[in-house]
């Protein structure tokens, strides 16, 4: 059996392990008392166990304390209001994006999560930073993407100002990007949301539904033989395959309970009966809500001979 100290320490570590990263950096010290025996829930008042629960909840604020350090990145006068700066930290290897808006400082990952372009070369539009390459945008306060084509969020870091010095609380290892929290599938929720299409818009819709708390069934229907992939890359690198360009791996759909129907063509969509009919003879599917995100088809070259081999459309 565990000692009282070991049991309490285990409870605290479990809370820290599963807690989201805290916004403030705090250090908590525990004095090791001599244990008096195995903890017995029945011998302790409820207030004691409520205290333990509160201590475990306090792990939310402790989670980043042991792995963060405060790094001075400059003086307040070094940064003009409304400007973005790519700042090197801890030598030349690591960088962050530091933005000053209305006197407040915001620190995030320095690159766009879509094509990895340096965001300092983009535009700050209010609390949004816009990537100059493909117009992806992120909220500087939360790091969350506010519009595509980026899917992953930027990491954010707490900033403090003291005696004219700007400091950023950085973890020992800087992660470039992070996934937004996603709701879990609830079998009791029988609502079905059908998404017809297999491109970036359809992929973004699937993620947004889970991120916004939808716990029902999500079904992505596409006539493509591949999972959603970055088509635009093929205009620059024709040697890439669909598997090289997947927006999300197959494990992502499984983890978040997103059903995918590949090689499936929708022949009819009835908004009155809320039913999708398929061209392949599969059983029609009922839905509660539907999004049609099929995009468009490329025009064929209107000249003789365009059907010869090795000519492809994107």
Buried (B, 14 or more C-beta within 10 A) or exposed (E): EEBBBEBBBEBBEEBBEEBEBBEEBEEEEEEEEEBEEEBEEEEEEEEEEEEBEEBBEBBBBBBBBEEBEEBEBBEEEEBEEEEBBBBEBEEEEBBBBBBBBEEEBBBBBBBBBBBEBBBBEBEBEEBBBBBBBBBBBBBBEBBBBBEBBBBBBBBBBBBEEEEEEBBBBBBEEBEEBBBBEBBEBEEEEEEBBBBBBBBBBBBBBBBEBBBEEBBBBBBBBBBBEBBBBBBEBBEEEEEEEBEEBBBBEEEBBEEBBBBBBEEBEBEEBEEEEBBBBBEEEEEEBEBEEBBEBBEEEEEEEEEEEEEEEEEEEE
